[in-house]
Amino acid sequence: MANTPSAAKRARQTERRTLINRRTLTSVKNQLKAVREALHTGKKDVAAAAAAHFVSTLDKAVKTGNVHRNTANRHKSAVNRALVALS
């Protein structure tokens, strides 16, 4: 329990931000799973569409600071390599 009004406010803000950050990271993870599943199907057009959606979601997470820039670049590179290997 917070001892001061400012500490109580910070606790409320932290709860809200935690929910938003968790939602963003969950979205990124789910998109990555969708891309991996699309790659395993072997259909290039489906995989490319899933990859484009994943990259967009990842870039938004980077913009808000939920995912580090280098981590995002590593994931995007791996997805692109897998797409090229699929052809």
OpenMM code with the backbone's topology and positions (N, CA, C; nanometers):
from openmm import Vec3, app, unit

residues = "MET ALA ASN THR PRO SER ALA ALA LYS ARG ALA ARG GLN THR GLU ARG ARG THR LEU ILE ASN ARG ARG THR LEU THR SER VAL LYS ASN GLN LEU LYS ALA VAL ARG GLU ALA LEU HIS THR GLY LYS LYS ASP VAL ALA ALA ALA ALA ALA ALA HIS PHE VAL SER THR LEU ASP LYS ALA VAL LYS THR GLY ASN VAL HIS ARG ASN THR ALA ASN ARG HIS LYS SER ALA VAL ASN ARG ALA LEU VAL ALA LEU SER".split()
positions = [
    Vec3(0.0840, -0.1179, 0.0000),
    Vec3(0.0000, 0.0000, 0.0000),
    Vec3(0.0879, 0.1234, 0.0000),
    Vec3(0.0504, 0.2212, -0.0835),
    Vec3(0.1289, 0.3433, -0.0954),
    Vec3(0.1091, 0.4319, 0.0281),
    Vec3(0.2165, 0.4971, 0.0697),
    Vec3(0.2101, 0.5830, 0.1884),
    Vec3(0.1787, 0.7276, 0.1556),
    Vec3(0.1987, 0.7690, 0.0312),
    Vec3(0.1723, 0.9080, -0.0064),
    Vec3(0.0810, 0.9114, -0.1282),
    Vec3(0.0136, 1.0224, -0.1490),
    Vec3(-0.0730, 1.0327, -0.2675),
    Vec3(0.0043, 1.0170, -0.3987),
    Vec3(0.1249, 1.0686, -0.4025),
    Vec3(0.2032, 1.0570, -0.5259),
    Vec3(0.2435, 0.9112, -0.5515),
    Vec3(0.2732, 0.8376, -0.4451),
    Vec3(0.3075, 0.6966, -0.4610),
    Vec3(0.1858, 0.6162, -0.5059),
    Vec3(0.0685, 0.6535, -0.4570),
    Vec3(-0.0548, 0.5870, -0.4988),
    Vec3(-0.0808, 0.6117, -0.6468),
    Vec3(-0.0561, 0.7343, -0.6911),
    Vec3(-0.0752, 0.7679, -0.8327),
    Vec3(0.0227, 0.6890, -0.9186),
    Vec3(0.1472, 0.6811, -0.8752),
    Vec3(0.2465, 0.6056, -0.9516),
    Vec3(0.2076, 0.4584, -0.9618),
    Vec3(0.1498, 0.4045, -0.8560),
    Vec3(0.1068, 0.2648, -0.8578),
    Vec3(-0.0062, 0.2457, -0.9588),
    Vec3(-0.1001, 0.3422, -0.9636),
    Vec3(-0.2097, 0.3337, -1.0604),
    Vec3(-0.1562, 0.3430, -1.2031),
    Vec3(-0.0627, 0.4342, -1.2252),
    Vec3(-0.0048, 0.4492, -1.3588),
    Vec3(0.0704, 0.3234, -1.4008),
    Vec3(0.1416, 0.2645, -1.3080),
    Vec3(0.2175, 0.1432, -1.3373),
    Vec3(0.1250, 0.0298, -1.3775),
    Vec3(0.0113, 0.0167, -1.3082),
    Vec3(-0.0851, -0.0882, -1.3438),
    Vec3(-0.1353, -0.0703, -1.4865),
    Vec3(-0.1709, 0.0524, -1.5219),
    Vec3(-0.2214, 0.0791, -1.6572),
    Vec3(-0.1143, 0.0517, -1.7625),
    Vec3(0.0066, 0.1001, -1.7368),
    Vec3(0.1146, 0.0818, -1.8338),
    Vec3(0.1527, -0.0646, -1.8476),
    Vec3(0.1484, -0.1384, -1.7376),
    Vec3(0.1813, -0.2807, -1.7421),
    Vec3(0.0841, -0.3546, -1.8321),
    Vec3(-0.0457, -0.3230, -1.8215),
    Vec3(-0.1451, -0.3870, -1.9075),
    Vec3(-0.1211, -0.3556, -2.0546),
    Vec3(-0.0906, -0.2296, -2.0833),
    Vec3(-0.0659, -0.1883, -2.2217),
    Vec3(0.0589, -0.2573, -2.2761),
    Vec3(0.1659, -0.2603, -2.1959),
    Vec3(0.2906, -0.3226, -2.2409),
    Vec3(0.2731, -0.4721, -2.2609),
    Vec3(0.1994, -0.5366, -2.1704),
    Vec3(0.1760, -0.6801, -2.1826),
    Vec3(0.0962, -0.7107, -2.3088),
    Vec3(-0.0033, -0.6272, -2.3379),
    Vec3(-0.0845, -0.6460, -2.4583),
    Vec3(0.0026, -0.6342, -2.5828),
    Vec3(0.0930, -0.5375, -2.5848),
    Vec3(0.1802, -0.5182, -2.7000),
    Vec3(0.2734, -0.6377, -2.7191),
    Vec3(0.3362, -0.6829, -2.6123),
    Vec3(0.4295, -0.7953, -2.6232),
    Vec3(0.3575, -0.9241, -2.6609),
    Vec3(0.2368, -0.9430, -2.6093),
    Vec3(0.1584, -1.0609, -2.6457),
    Vec3(0.1262, -1.0587, -2.7941),
    Vec3(0.0926, -0.9410, -2.8446),
    Vec3(0.0619, -0.9269, -2.9865),
    Vec3(0.1829, -0.9625, -3.0726),
    Vec3(0.2997, -0.9150, -3.0321),
    Vec3(0.4224, -0.9445, -3.1068),
    Vec3(0.4487, -1.0951, -3.1067),
    Vec3(0.4347, -1.1579, -2.9913),
    Vec3(0.4604, -1.3015, -2.9822),
    Vec3(0.3609, -1.3818, -3.0651),
    Vec3(0.2337, -1.3419, -3.0609),
    Vec3(0.1321, -1.4125, -3.1390),
    Vec3(0.1567, -1.3971, -3.2890),
    Vec3(0.1987, -1.2778, -3.3325),
    Vec3(0.2284, -1.2566, -3.4734),
    Vec3(0.3478, -1.3415, -3.5165),
    Vec3(0.4478, -1.3532, -3.4296),
    Vec3(0.5640, -1.4351, -3.4616),
    Vec3(0.5232, -1.5822, -3.4774),
    Vec3(0.4345, -1.6290, -3.3896),
    Vec3(0.3843, -1.7659, -3.4024),
    Vec3(0.3099, -1.7839, -3.5339),
    Vec3(0.2298, -1.6831, -3.5710),
    Vec3(0.1536, -1.6910, -3.6956),
    Vec3(0.2467, -1.6972, -3.8157),
    Vec3(0.3552, -1.6205, -3.8125),
    Vec3(0.4523, -1.6220, -3.9225),
    Vec3(0.5182, -1.7592, -3.9315),
    Vec3(0.5576, -1.8138, -3.8174),
    Vec3(0.6235, -1.9449, -3.8175),
    Vec3(0.5299, -2.0527, -3.8703),
    Vec3(0.4033, -2.0471, -3.8316),
    Vec3(0.3061, -2.1442, -3.8818),
    Vec3(0.2862, -2.1280, -4.0318),
    Vec3(0.2801, -2.0027, -4.0789),
    Vec3(0.2629, -1.9773, -4.2218),
    Vec3(0.3842, -2.0274, -4.3003),
    Vec3(0.5021, -2.0127, -4.2431),
    Vec3(0.6224, -2.0617, -4.3102),
    Vec3(0.6215, -2.2144, -4.3186),
    Vec3(0.5703, -2.2802, -4.2172),
    Vec3(0.5660, -2.4261, -4.2181),
    Vec3(0.4649, -2.4810, -4.3178),
    Vec3(0.3643, -2.4010, -4.3539),
    Vec3(0.2675, -2.4475, -4.4533),
    Vec3(0.3298, -2.4546, -4.5910),
    Vec3(0.4313, -2.3684, -4.6149),
    Vec3(0.4999, -2.3707, -4.7428),
    Vec3(0.4378, -2.2797, -4.8473),
    Vec3(0.3320, -2.2089, -4.8139),
    Vec3(0.2683, -2.1172, -4.9095),
    Vec3(0.3327, -1.9799, -4.8956),
    Vec3(0.4015, -1.9389, -4.9999),
    Vec3(0.4790, -1.8165, -4.9935),
    Vec3(0.3920, -1.6926, -4.9775),
    Vec3(0.2777, -1.6868, -5.0469),
    Vec3(0.1938, -1.5669, -5.0389),
    Vec3(0.1340, -1.5498, -4.8989),
    Vec3(0.0926, -1.6589, -4.8383),
    Vec3(0.0372, -1.6534, -4.7022),
    Vec3(0.1468, -1.6133, -4.6033),
    Vec3(0.2640, -1.6710, -4.6202),
    Vec3(0.3759, -1.6398, -4.5315),
    Vec3(0.4196, -1.4943, -4.5473),
    Vec3(0.4198, -1.4437, -4.6695),
    Vec3(0.4592, -1.3049, -4.6925),
    Vec3(0.3603, -1.2088, -4.6281),
    Vec3(0.2325, -1.2394, -4.6365),
    Vec3(0.1309, -1.1539, -4.5743),
    Vec3(0.1455, -1.1552, -4.4224),
    Vec3(0.1680, -1.2728, -4.3664),
    Vec3(0.1868, -1.2840, -4.2216),
    Vec3(0.3131, -1.2105, -4.1780),
    Vec3(0.4177, -1.2197, -4.2584),
    Vec3(0.5434, -1.1521, -4.2261),
    Vec3(0.5262, -1.0007, -4.2293),
    Vec3(0.4517, -0.9507, -4.3264),
    Vec3(0.4297, -0.8062, -4.3352),
    Vec3(0.3534, -0.7560, -4.2131),
    Vec3(0.2548, -0.8307, -4.1706),
    Vec3(0.1780, -0.7927, -4.0519),
    Vec3(0.2649, -0.7988, -3.9272),
    Vec3(0.3511, -0.8991, -3.9192),
    Vec3(0.4417, -0.9138, -3.8053),
    Vec3(0.5406, -0.7977, -3.7988),
    Vec3(0.5966, -0.7597, -3.9127),
    Vec3(0.6928, -0.6496, -3.9163),
    Vec3(0.6264, -0.5200, -3.8720),
    Vec3(0.5037, -0.4979, -3.9157),
    Vec3(0.4312, -0.3789, -3.8748),
    Vec3(0.4093, -0.3767, -3.7239),
    Vec3(0.3647, -0.4887, -3.6695),
    Vec3(0.3422, -0.4990, -3.5254),
    Vec3(0.4727, -0.4786, -3.4487),
    Vec3(0.5791, -0.5356, -3.4998),
    Vec3(0.7096, -0.5244, -3.4354),
    Vec3(0.7597, -0.3803, -3.4370),
    Vec3(0.7435, -0.3118, -3.5496),
    Vec3(0.7879, -0.1726, -3.5587),
    Vec3(0.7104, -0.0832, -3.4628),
    Vec3(0.5820, -0.1100, -3.4461),
    Vec3(0.5025, -0.0321, -3.3504),
    Vec3(0.5505, -0.0573, -3.2075),
    Vec3(0.5878, -0.1803, -3.1777),
    Vec3(0.6386, -0.2122, -3.0441),
    Vec3(0.7724, -0.1439, -3.0195),
    Vec3(0.8544, -0.1332, -3.1225),
    Vec3(0.9828, -0.0645, -3.1093),
    Vec3(0.9595, 0.0841, -3.0863),
    Vec3(0.8645, 0.1392, -3.1582),
    Vec3(0.8364, 0.2824, -3.1478),
    Vec3(0.7933, 0.3201, -3.0062),
    Vec3(0.7196, 0.2325, -2.9397),
    Vec3(0.6738, 0.2608, -2.8039),
    Vec3(0.7746, 0.2172, -2.6985),
    Vec3(0.8829, 0.1511, -2.7409),
    Vec3(0.9871, 0.1110, -2.6470),
    Vec3(0.9631, -0.0234, -2.5802),
    Vec3(0.8673, -0.1005, -2.6297),
    Vec3(0.8395, -0.2303, -2.5705),
    Vec3(0.9380, -0.3375, -2.6152),
    Vec3(0.9958, -0.3193, -2.7334),
    Vec3(1.0927, -0.4139, -2.7872),
    Vec3(1.2153, -0.3338, -2.8292),
    Vec3(1.3322, -0.3868, -2.8005),
    Vec3(1.4558, -0.3183, -2.8390),
    Vec3(1.4730, -0.3220, -2.9907),
    Vec3(1.5302, -0.2167, -3.0433),
    Vec3(1.5487, -0.2028, -3.1883),
    Vec3(1.6285, -0.3184, -3.2479),
    Vec3(1.7350, -0.3586, -3.1817),
    Vec3(1.8179, -0.4668, -3.2353),
    Vec3(1.7451, -0.6011, -3.2325),
    Vec3(1.6645, -0.6226, -3.1305),
    Vec3(1.5854, -0.7451, -3.1231),
    Vec3(1.4878, -0.7506, -3.2395),
    Vec3(1.4236, -0.6379, -3.2665),
    Vec3(1.3284, -0.6317, -3.3766),
    Vec3(1.3988, -0.6565, -3.5094),
    Vec3(1.5141, -0.5958, -3.5273),
    Vec3(1.5880, -0.6147, -3.6520),
    Vec3(1.6309, -0.7606, -3.6697),
    Vec3(1.6676, -0.8243, -3.5600),
    Vec3(1.7067, -0.9655, -3.5659),
    Vec3(1.5876, -1.0524, -3.6078),
    Vec3(1.4705, -1.0255, -3.5500),
    Vec3(1.3509, -1.1017, -3.5863),
    Vec3(1.3122, -1.0782, -3.7322),
    Vec3(1.3171, -0.9528, -3.7755),
    Vec3(1.2807, -0.9218, -3.9143),
    Vec3(1.3768, -0.9887, -4.0116),
    Vec3(1.5046, -0.9889, -3.9773),
    Vec3(1.6036, -1.0525, -4.0635),
    Vec3(1.5791, -1.2028, -4.0730),
    Vec3(1.5507, -1.2658, -3.9608),
    Vec3(1.5262, -1.4102, -3.9603),
    Vec3(1.4028, -1.4453, -4.0424),
    Vec3(1.2981, -1.3646, -4.0300),
    Vec3(1.1753, -1.3894, -4.1052),
    Vec3(1.2011, -1.3726, -4.2549),
    Vec3(1.2766, -1.2688, -4.2914),
    Vec3(1.3067, -1.2476, -4.4330),
    Vec3(1.3938, -1.3593, -4.4897),
    Vec3(1.4894, -1.4061, -4.4112),
    Vec3(1.5724, -1.5183, -4.4569),
    Vec3(1.4857, -1.6423, -4.4795),
    Vec3(1.3929, -1.6654, -4.3903),
    Vec3(1.3048, -1.7821, -4.4041),
    Vec3(1.2139, -1.7680, -4.5263),
    Vec3(1.1688, -1.6461, -4.5555),
    Vec3(1.0859, -1.6235, -4.6734),
    Vec3(1.1648, -1.6491, -4.8019),
    Vec3(1.2887, -1.6038, -4.8054),
    Vec3(1.3718, -1.6250, -4.9232),
    Vec3(1.3994, -1.7740, -4.9423),
    Vec3(1.4237, -1.8431, -4.8319),
    Vec3(1.4511, -1.9868, -4.8408),
    Vec3(1.3275, -2.0649, -4.8832),
    Vec3(1.2088, -2.0075, -4.8609),
    Vec3(1.0844, -2.0741, -4.8959),
    Vec3(1.0639, -2.0811, -5.0464),
    Vec3(1.1200, -1.9829, -5.1188),
    Vec3(1.0941, -1.9801, -5.2626),
    Vec3(1.1613, -2.0883, -5.3402),
] * unit.nanometer
topology = app.Topology()
chain = topology.addChain("A")
for resn in residues:
    res = topology.addResidue(resn, chain)
    for name in ("N", "CA", "C"):
        topology.addAtom(name, app.Element.getBySymbol(name[0]), res)
